[in-house]
Every structure is written in C-alpha cells, then in structure tokens.
Amino acid sequence: MSDPTIRSVELESAEALRLLGGVSLGRVVFTRQALPTIRPVNHLLVDGHIVIRTHGDAALTRYTGHAGGDGAVVAYEADDIDPLTHLGWSVVVTGYARLVTDLRELARYQALLRPWSTQSMDHAVRIRPDLVTGLRLMAPD
C-alpha cells in the first residue's frame, strides 16, 4: 500500500552523487549468462567514479575483465530509506565498468576501501557514472 503523504522529488546529478558518496553500501547490477545479476558491495566515490573491490573468481571481475573499449555496462544503486517513515533517498548510476589494471591505482583503492568479506579482494572495478538519477522521498510541505 502506498503512502499518499510521501512525495517523490527528482535529484540533480551532483546531489545524487554526493549522497551516494556518503554511504558505503550499494548494489551493482550486471549481466551474467544474458540475465541481470545483482550483488551487494561496499564502495567509494573516488574522483567522480564508483570503486568497488572484488576477487579474481567473481563473476563481476570476469565480466569487466573481458569487456573491450569503454568497458562493460552496469548499473549501481545505493539508498538510505528509513524503514519506518519510508523517507530518504535512492540513487541509480548507469555507466561503464572496467577492471582496474594499473598497479598504482589498484594499490590506492586497496588502501582506501576495506572489503567486508574475509575473502581476498585483490581486484578493483571502477564505474564511470554516465547516467545518474535519484529520488528523494519527502514528507509533504
């Protein structure tokens, strides 16, 4: 059942990225065997790009590692919505993801982003945000 007292307001791209940079958890969406796959991951916003760490056997590592040109198309979603009031925001970024291959850049991301898994996360994926959309769920004025 929807709450008619909550209004939805579109966010500007810059505000959406600022909000995304303020949380550490999101969901990456990519294609696996021609179907959409979603994985929860922690992230950083670095120089305007979303950076996540992954391991060598991960489907996302293989997907982005085999991409040519600009990279592999992905979507990335993060939000902060109160479960009781249903107020908050949601941001979706669509863009190209590439496996980070530069060793200095990889070392930088490994120092900045600690994965939550105990599994060795020795790879990083960088997502270029080409399309940024977001909504703020607000109480009426």
N, C-alpha and C positions, 0 to 999 in steps of 0.2 A: 504494500500500500504506500503510495507516495504522500509526502507531507506538503500540502499546498502552501505552507508558510515559509518554506525554504525557496530562495530564489538562486538561480544559477547565473553567474556573471563570467563572461569570457575574459581570460587574462591576456595581456600583451606578452609577446615572446620573451622580452627581457625579464619581466616579473616572473614568468613561468620558470625560466632557467634559474633565477635567484632562489625561488622556492625549492626547486629540485636540488640545488646545491646545499640547501640547509638540512637535508635528510640524508641518511646513509643507506637506506634500503629501497630497492626498486625491483622491477621485473623486466627482464629482457625477453623479447619475442622474436623468434627467427624460424626459418623453415628447416624441417627435418623430414626426410622422405616425403617431400611435397606437401607436408602438413604443418600448420603452425605449432610451435613448441614454446612454452613459457618456462623460464627459470627465475626464481628469486635470487637476487645477488646484492651485495653491497657495492657502493660506487663512490667515486669522487667526481667533482666537476673541476677539470684542470684546463686552463687556457681555453675555455668555452667548449670543451669536449667532455663527454662522459667516459670515464675509465673504469673498467672492471677487471678483476683478476680471475684467472681460470687455470685449469690444469691441462696437460697435454692430451689426455684421453677424452676430454669433454667434447660433446657434440658442437658446442659453440666455437671451440678452438678449431676444430676441423672445418666447420662452416666458414669461418672468417679467414682461415689459413689458405683455403683453396680458392677464395674469391680473387678475381682479377680486377684490373682497372681501379675504380673508385672504392671497391670493397663489396661487402655483402649487405643487402638491405635488411635492416632490423627496425623494431620499434622498442622504445623503452618507456616504462610507466612508473611513476612514483606518486605517492599521495600522502596526505595527512588529514584524515577524516575522523572526527570524534564519533565513536560507536554509539553514544547515547543521543547526542544532539544532531548528528549527521551533518554538522557544519565542518568546513575545512576546504581542501583544495585537491585537485588531481591534475597532473601534467603528463602529456604523452609527447614523446620525441620520436620522429621518424628520420632515419638517415642511414648513412653507410658506415659499417663497422669493419675495421681492419685489425688484424693481428699485429701487435707491436713487435717489430723485429730489430729495431735499433737497441743495442745493449745498454747504452747510457740512459735512454728513455725508459727502458724496461726497469733498470735499477732504480730510477727515480720513482716510478709508480710503485715498485715493491716497497720502497721506504715510506711512501705516503699512505698506502692503502693496505691495511691488515685484513686478510680474509677471515671470515668467521668459522670456516671449516678447518679441521685439523689436517686435511689432505694438502699435499704440497701444491701450491698455486704458483707455478713458475712461469706462467704466461700472462699477458695482459691484452685486452681488447680495448680499442679506442673508438668511440662512436661520434661521428660528426653530425651534429643536430641540423638537419636541413629543413625540417618542418617541425615547429614547436607550437603545440596547442595546450590550453589549460583552462580549467574552470574553477572558480571559487564558489562554494556553496555557502550562502549567507542567510542570516535571519532577515526578515523584512525590515525596511526602514522604520 
